[in-house]
Amino acid sequence: MRKSMKEAIGITVLDMIESGINFSFTQKDLRKKRHLSQTVFAQLLNVSSSSVRQWEQGERIPNLFVAR
């Protein structure tokens, strides 16, 4: 996947979080509604699969940094 696409997805996720939209990684909604595995979702966000697993289990809160 191209770097620009990954950045666009990351920016969109950050915008959703910052705008206060009812959004939760722990409910897996975003990933599951799009029929993505944790591995593919992690690749789209440019994070590790372990991070996605920990977010979904409520062990960690996403800390995504994307250059704007």
Backbone torsions as a table, in degrees:
resi	resn	phi	psi	omega
1	MET	NA	142.0	-178.1
2	ARG	-70.3	148.2	-179.2
3	LYS	-58.9	-39.6	-178.3
4	SER	-63.1	-34.8	178.8
5	MET	-69.5	-42.1	177.3
6	LYS	-60.8	-42.7	179.8
7	GLU	-64.4	-40.7	179.8
8	ALA	-62.8	-42.0	179.0
9	ILE	-66.1	-44.0	178.6
10	GLY	-60.7	-42.4	178.8
11	ILE	-63.9	-41.8	179.4
12	THR	-61.5	-44.7	179.0
13	VAL	-62.8	-44.3	178.5
14	LEU	-62.5	-42.2	178.6
15	ASP	-61.0	-39.5	178.4
16	MET	-63.2	-43.7	-179.8
17	ILE	-64.6	-47.8	-176.6
18	GLU	-67.4	-28.2	-177.9
19	SER	-79.9	-8.2	178.1
20	GLY	84.5	11.2	176.3
21	ILE	-60.8	139.3	178.0
22	ASN	-62.2	101.4	-168.0
23	PHE	-141.5	127.3	-178.3
24	SER	-140.8	126.2	173.9
25	PHE	-75.4	-25.8	-176.1
26	THR	-70.3	-21.7	179.5
27	GLN	-88.8	-4.9	178.0
28	LYS	63.7	7.6	-174.7
29	ASP	-57.0	-49.8	-175.8
30	LEU	-57.8	-47.9	-177.0
31	ARG	-70.9	-47.7	-174.5
32	LYS	-69.6	-36.2	179.4
33	LYS	-64.3	-23.2	179.7
34	ARG	-101.0	7.7	176.7
35	HIS	55.3	45.8	179.4
36	LEU	-107.4	140.0	172.9
37	SER	-73.5	165.1	176.5
38	GLN	-61.4	-36.3	-179.2
39	THR	-64.7	-47.0	-179.4
40	VAL	-66.6	-42.8	178.6
41	PHE	-59.9	-42.5	178.3
42	ALA	-61.6	-41.3	179.1
43	GLN	-64.2	-40.5	179.0
44	LEU	-61.9	-36.8	-179.1
45	LEU	-90.8	-3.2	-179.2
46	ASN	59.9	45.3	176.6
47	VAL	-130.8	174.5	179.6
48	SER	-81.8	154.8	175.6
49	SER	-61.0	-33.9	178.1
50	SER	-61.3	-39.4	178.6
51	SER	-62.6	-44.6	179.6
52	VAL	-60.9	-45.0	179.3
53	ARG	-59.3	-44.5	-178.8
54	GLN	-66.8	-36.6	176.8
55	TRP	-62.5	-45.9	-176.0
56	GLU	-68.9	-27.4	178.3
57	GLN	-90.6	1.5	178.0
58	GLY	76.1	14.5	-179.3
59	GLU	-80.3	-26.7	-179.9
60	ARG	-141.5	157.9	174.7
61	ILE	-105.3	137.0	-179.5
62	PRO	-56.1	138.0	176.8
63	ASN	-132.1	80.7	-175.0
64	LEU	-99.1	127.2	177.3
65	PHE	-117.8	121.0	178.5
66	VAL	-127.5	130.4	177.2
67	ALA	-68.5	128.1	-179.9
68	ARG	-103.7	NA	NA
